[in-house]
């Protein structure tokens, strides 16, 4: 009898785990040659979900910035030098225009979907 109820508890825990919302993810975008790069290629857009975090790593020997004025996902990571990464967690669904304040040609979009 006890053995059977243990099985029920374990089954219940597994079911609860699978029913839980997906864990939030972390993405890495590299700033290289005045471009936003992911997996070695320039990217124009990145699809994420609410709660996901995007880290921006400066891999150029000069200062970059990352900011967006796309409310309510607006943010400003300030200026940071080579080999420094700053990150932002997206809390609202929507399309986010991401730019570098130093280099007007550096642009990408982050599309945030609901969980
Ligand atoms: Cu820049």
Boltz pocket constraint, residues with backbone or C-beta under 6 A from the ligand:
constraints:
  - pocket:
      binder: B
      contacts: [[A, 34], [A, 63], [A, 64], [A, 65], [A, 100], [A, 101], [A, 102], [A, 103], [A, 106]]
      max_distance: 6.0
